[in-house]
Amino acid sequence: MSAITEKLSKVNESFTVNRYDNGFMIEVGGRDEENDWKTAKVIVGTEEELIELIQETLTLPLAD
């Protein structure tokens, strides 16, 4: 899964995880390839998918 890296090239210091009855949402702010501020919100159905998105987020450099 590359839902975060498709939208952002750098991330903020924090991100938010919301838990719902049928899955999870991760919200990550940062900068895109054009250096514009963006927010990525991705919904997944399982803990495994959520962990994969968190790991993907942690691979990106921090935004300035």
Short mmCIF file of the C-alpha atoms (twelve columns), coordinates in Angstrom:
data_MODEL
# 
_entry.id   MODEL 
# 
loop_
_atom_site.group_PDB 
_atom_site.id 
_atom_site.type_symbol 
_atom_site.label_atom_id 
_atom_site.label_alt_id 
_atom_site.label_comp_id 
_atom_site.label_asym_id 
_atom_site.label_seq_id 
_atom_site.Cartn_x 
_atom_site.Cartn_y 
_atom_site.Cartn_z 
_atom_site.pdbx_PDB_model_num 
ATOM 1  C CA . MET A 1  0.000   0.000  0.000  1 
ATOM 2  C CA . SER A 2  1.375   3.412  -0.896 1 
ATOM 3  C CA . ALA A 3  -1.566  5.683  -0.139 1 
ATOM 4  C CA . ILE A 4  0.460   8.199  1.876  1 
ATOM 5  C CA . THR A 5  3.566   8.388  -0.328 1 
ATOM 6  C CA . GLU A 6  1.353   8.919  -3.393 1 
ATOM 7  C CA . LYS A 7  0.006   12.102 -1.795 1 
ATOM 8  C CA . LEU A 8  2.860   13.438 0.354  1 
ATOM 9  C CA . SER A 9  6.644   13.696 0.018  1 
ATOM 10 C CA . LYS A 10 7.226   15.081 3.549  1 
ATOM 11 C CA . VAL A 11 5.123   14.690 6.677  1 
ATOM 12 C CA . ASN A 12 4.405   16.706 9.809  1 
ATOM 13 C CA . GLU A 13 5.643   15.589 13.224 1 
ATOM 14 C CA . SER A 14 2.288   14.093 14.199 1 
ATOM 15 C CA . PHE A 15 -0.595  12.210 12.644 1 
ATOM 16 C CA . THR A 16 -4.041  11.181 13.853 1 
ATOM 17 C CA . VAL A 17 -5.652  7.749  13.940 1 
ATOM 18 C CA . ASN A 18 -9.423  7.471  14.351 1 
ATOM 19 C CA . ARG A 19 -11.117 4.195  15.234 1 
ATOM 20 C CA . TYR A 20 -14.566 3.434  13.826 1 
ATOM 21 C CA . ASP A 21 -16.983 0.505  14.042 1 
ATOM 22 C CA . ASN A 22 -15.851 -0.807 10.669 1 
ATOM 23 C CA . GLY A 23 -12.190 0.274  10.453 1 
ATOM 24 C CA . PHE A 24 -9.718  3.077  10.941 1 
ATOM 25 C CA . MET A 25 -8.759  6.416  9.418  1 
ATOM 26 C CA . ILE A 26 -5.283  7.902  9.465  1 
ATOM 27 C CA . GLU A 27 -4.868  11.622 8.824  1 
ATOM 28 C CA . VAL A 28 -1.392  12.847 7.911  1 
ATOM 29 C CA . GLY A 29 -0.419  16.407 7.047  1 
ATOM 30 C CA . GLY A 30 2.679   17.453 5.160  1 
ATOM 31 C CA . ARG A 31 3.959   18.672 1.810  1 
ATOM 32 C CA . ASP A 32 3.514   17.289 -1.685 1 
ATOM 33 C CA . GLU A 33 6.039   17.151 -4.543 1 
ATOM 34 C CA . GLU A 34 5.350   20.838 -5.384 1 
ATOM 35 C CA . ASN A 35 6.086   21.745 -1.726 1 
ATOM 36 C CA . ASP A 36 2.422   22.698 -1.131 1 
ATOM 37 C CA . TRP A 37 0.783   21.856 2.197  1 
ATOM 38 C CA . LYS A 38 -1.587  18.866 1.910  1 
ATOM 39 C CA . THR A 39 -3.503  16.517 4.167  1 
ATOM 40 C CA . ALA A 40 -3.929  12.834 3.372  1 
ATOM 41 C CA . LYS A 41 -6.881  10.984 4.916  1 
ATOM 42 C CA . VAL A 42 -6.962  7.243  4.299  1 
ATOM 43 C CA . ILE A 43 -9.584  4.782  5.530  1 
ATOM 44 C CA . VAL A 44 -8.719  1.110  6.016  1 
ATOM 45 C CA . GLY A 45 -10.649 -1.870 7.333  1 
ATOM 46 C CA . THR A 46 -8.030  -3.789 9.316  1 
ATOM 47 C CA . GLU A 47 -5.342  -3.215 11.922 1 
ATOM 48 C CA . GLU A 48 -2.756  -4.702 9.566  1 
ATOM 49 C CA . GLU A 49 -3.538  -2.104 6.900  1 
ATOM 50 C CA . LEU A 50 -3.368  0.655  9.506  1 
ATOM 51 C CA . ILE A 51 0.030   -0.521 10.735 1 
ATOM 52 C CA . GLU A 52 1.258   -0.619 7.136  1 
ATOM 53 C CA . LEU A 53 0.164   3.007  6.633  1 
ATOM 54 C CA . ILE A 54 1.847   4.089  9.876  1 
ATOM 55 C CA . GLN A 55 5.079   2.384  8.817  1 
ATOM 56 C CA . GLU A 56 4.841   4.048  5.402  1 
ATOM 57 C CA . THR A 57 4.338   7.446  7.060  1 
ATOM 58 C CA . LEU A 58 7.380   6.951  9.282  1 
ATOM 59 C CA . THR A 59 9.623   6.379  6.240  1 
ATOM 60 C CA . LEU A 60 8.993   9.875  4.903  1 
ATOM 61 C CA . PRO A 61 11.172  12.847 5.918  1 
ATOM 62 C CA . LEU A 62 9.738   15.509 8.187  1 
ATOM 63 C CA . ALA A 63 8.369   18.691 6.624  1 
ATOM 64 C CA . ASP A 64 10.198  21.946 7.318  1 
# 
